Structure formats: structure tokens, C-alpha cells
Amino acid sequence: MIITKLEIENFKTVCDKETLSFSGGLNVITGANGVGKSNILDSIGFVFGEKDKRVDYNGFFFNKKNDSGKAAVKITTDDNQTIERVLKQCTSGHTVSKYYINGKLSIKAKVANFARQIDTQLIDDCGICMNLKEAENYAKELKRITKNTQIIAVSHSKPIIDAADKVHKIGKI
């Protein structure tokens, strides 16, 4: 099972709603510094309940430009199953987190089990600090690996971008 669609709403740098589609194989997210490329990978981890030890959760995930008090990320897989996490900020300032599998309220343990079935690897800063030859060899290795799996990577490296099955060039989102 692989990720085919990612819907992000009011999460970090995404102010309203953004939808990305992915294919099997190597998917590369590229763009200028500071546009939110790594936040796309963060959003996938967020759905699966991963915690970012660097931040306080209350209010961090909400885009400050959107005052809806809600952040949501939804993943659709190649067999049309969905998994979603929604954060809502209460008037008291507390944040409530809910998980959904196929539109039904679920618990984090079931989400973790669902996540283990997804054969997708996430790579941030793919190919950074590599010379051209190293990046070309790394791109060949990624292509070899993705014959049986899916990789979603953030990269500025031309050989890795050229090797991708699908490229998402993003601007400010």
C-alpha cells in the first residue's frame, strides 16, 4: 500500500487547503528555501501521530494566517483507504486531536497499525552536500530501491530530481 494523495489544511505553511498526488516510485518535492517542502513530510508524520520533540503542540501546527482553529491532514492510499488527523483549538486554548480511518473516528493505536501497512519511505534533504557524481549514484540507488516501494523525498539535487517518477515544484503554500 502506498500514498496516492495528501490533503493538507491549515497546517504549518499551508494556509487554506493544498492537495498533492503521488505515484509509485520516486516522488521528489522541490522548491526554494523556506516554501514549506519539509512541512509536507512533517504533515505525513503528523497523520501517523509522530511527535516533534522540538515544539509545543498547542498552536504550533496551525497556520497563523488562518484563524479557523483547525488543522487537518488526510492521506489516501492506492486502495482508496483514508487516514486523517484533525486538530481543533478549543476556546480554552487547549488542542484536541482526533484520528479517522476511512472516515470513522479511531484511536492512535489503530492509526499506528495502519501506518505500518504503508510502504513509503520519507527522506528530507535528499542529496544535500553531495557532489554531482555522488548525487548521480545516489539517484540510481533510489531508483533501484523504488522498484518495490515508494519514496517521497525533499531535494534540490538535479540528478535526484531528474531520476524522479513524479516531481512537485512548490512555491509559497
C-alpha positions as CSV (number, residue, x, y, z in Angstrom):
1,M,0.0,0.0,0.0
2,I,1.4,3.4,-1.0
3,I,0.3,7.1,-0.5
4,T,-1.5,8.4,-3.6
5,K,-2.9,11.7,-2.3
6,L,-2.1,14.1,0.5
7,E,-4.6,16.8,1.6
8,I,-3.2,19.5,3.9
9,E,-5.4,22.1,5.5
10,N,-4.2,25.0,7.7
11,F,-1.1,23.0,8.7
12,K,2.2,25.0,9.3
13,T,2.8,26.9,6.0
14,V,-0.4,25.7,4.3
15,C,-2.9,28.5,4.9
16,D,-6.0,27.1,3.3
17,K,-6.0,23.7,1.6
18,E,-3.4,22.0,-0.6
19,T,-3.6,18.7,-2.4
20,L,-0.7,16.7,-3.7
21,S,-0.8,13.4,-5.7
22,F,1.9,10.8,-5.6
23,S,2.8,7.9,-7.8
24,G,4.7,4.7,-7.0
25,G,8.4,5.0,-7.2
26,L,10.5,8.1,-6.5
27,N,8.5,11.3,-5.8
28,V,10.5,14.5,-5.3
29,I,9.4,17.7,-3.7
30,T,11.5,20.7,-4.7
31,G,11.4,24.4,-4.4
32,A,13.1,27.4,-2.9
33,N,14.3,27.6,0.7
34,G,11.5,28.4,3.1
35,V,8.5,27.5,1.0
36,G,7.4,24.5,3.1
37,K,8.9,21.4,1.4
38,S,9.8,19.7,4.7
39,N,6.4,20.6,6.1
40,I,4.9,18.3,3.6
41,L,6.9,15.4,5.0
42,D,6.1,16.6,8.6
43,S,2.4,16.5,7.7
44,I,2.6,12.8,6.8
45,G,4.3,12.1,10.1
46,F,1.7,14.2,11.9
47,V,-1.1,12.0,10.5
48,F,0.6,8.9,11.9
49,G,0.8,10.5,15.3
50,E,4.5,11.3,15.4
51,K,5.6,13.9,17.8
52,D,8.0,16.7,17.1
53,K,10.1,17.0,20.2
54,R,11.3,20.5,19.1
55,V,7.9,22.2,19.6
56,D,5.0,22.7,21.9
57,Y,1.9,21.3,20.2
58,N,-0.6,23.9,21.4
59,G,-1.0,26.2,18.4
60,F,2.2,25.2,16.6
61,F,0.6,23.3,13.7
62,F,-2.0,26.0,12.9
63,N,-1.2,28.4,10.2
64,K,-1.4,31.8,11.9
65,K,-2.9,33.5,8.8
66,N,-6.0,31.2,9.0
67,D,-8.0,31.7,12.2
68,S,-10.2,28.6,11.8
69,G,-8.8,26.9,14.8
70,K,-8.5,23.7,12.9
71,A,-5.6,21.9,11.2
72,A,-6.1,18.7,9.2
73,V,-4.1,16.3,7.1
74,K,-5.6,13.4,5.2
75,I,-3.8,10.6,3.3
76,T,-5.4,8.4,0.7
77,T,-3.7,5.1,-0.3
78,D,-3.7,3.3,-3.6
79,D,-6.5,1.0,-2.4
80,N,-8.7,4.1,-1.6
81,Q,-8.4,3.8,2.2
82,T,-8.0,7.1,4.1
83,I,-6.4,8.1,7.3
84,E,-6.8,11.6,8.7
85,R,-5.8,13.6,11.8
86,V,-7.6,16.7,12.8
87,L,-6.5,19.2,15.5
88,K,-9.0,21.7,16.9
89,Q,-8.2,24.5,19.2
90,C,-10.7,25.0,21.9
91,T,-11.7,28.4,23.2
92,S,-9.9,27.5,26.4
93,G,-6.6,27.3,24.4
94,H,-6.3,23.5,24.6
95,T,-5.9,21.5,21.5
96,V,-8.0,18.4,20.8
97,S,-6.6,15.8,18.4
98,K,-8.8,13.2,16.6
99,Y,-7.9,10.4,14.2
100,Y,-10.1,9.0,11.5
101,I,-9.7,5.8,9.4
102,N,-11.9,5.6,6.3
103,G,-14.0,8.5,7.8
104,K,-14.7,6.8,11.1
105,L,-13.3,8.1,14.4
106,S,-10.4,5.9,15.5
107,I,-7.6,5.7,18.1
108,K,-3.9,6.3,17.8
109,A,-3.0,2.6,18.2
110,K,-5.1,1.7,15.1
111,V,-3.6,4.5,13.2
112,A,-0.1,3.2,14.0
113,N,-1.2,-0.3,12.8
114,F,-2.5,1.3,9.6
115,A,0.7,3.2,9.1
116,R,2.8,0.0,9.3
117,Q,1.0,-1.2,6.2
118,I,2.1,1.7,4.1
119,D,5.2,1.0,2.1
120,T,6.5,4.6,1.8
121,Q,9.9,6.0,2.9
122,L,10.3,9.7,3.6
123,I,13.6,11.4,3.0
124,D,14.3,15.1,3.9
125,D,17.2,17.0,2.4
126,C,17.9,14.1,-0.1
127,G,21.3,14.5,-1.7
128,I,22.3,17.5,0.3
129,C,26.1,18.1,0.5
130,M,26.8,15.6,-2.3
131,N,29.0,16.3,-5.3
132,L,27.5,15.7,-8.7
133,K,28.9,12.1,-9.0
134,E,27.7,11.1,-5.5
135,A,24.2,12.5,-6.3
136,E,24.1,10.6,-9.6
137,N,25.0,7.4,-7.8
138,Y,22.5,8.1,-5.0
139,A,19.8,8.7,-7.6
140,K,20.5,5.4,-9.3
141,E,20.3,3.6,-5.9
142,L,17.0,5.4,-5.1
143,K,15.6,4.3,-8.5
144,R,16.7,0.7,-7.8
145,I,15.0,0.7,-4.3
146,T,11.7,2.2,-5.6
147,K,11.0,-0.7,-7.9
148,N,9.2,-2.3,-4.9
149,T,8.3,0.7,-2.8
150,Q,7.6,4.4,-2.7
151,I,9.9,7.2,-1.7
152,I,8.8,10.8,-1.0
153,A,11.8,13.0,-0.8
154,V,12.7,16.7,-0.5
155,S,15.6,17.6,-2.7
156,H,17.4,20.3,-4.6
157,S,19.8,17.9,-6.3
158,K,19.4,17.9,-10.1
159,P,20.3,14.1,-10.6
160,I,17.8,13.1,-8.0
161,I,15.1,15.4,-9.5
162,D,15.9,14.0,-12.9
163,A,15.5,10.4,-11.7
164,A,12.1,11.1,-10.1
165,D,8.9,9.4,-11.3
166,K,7.0,12.5,-10.2
167,V,8.2,16.0,-9.2
168,H,6.3,18.6,-7.2
169,K,7.8,22.0,-7.6
170,I,6.2,24.2,-4.9
171,G,6.3,27.9,-4.2
172,K,4.9,29.6,-1.2
173,I,2.0,27.5,0.1
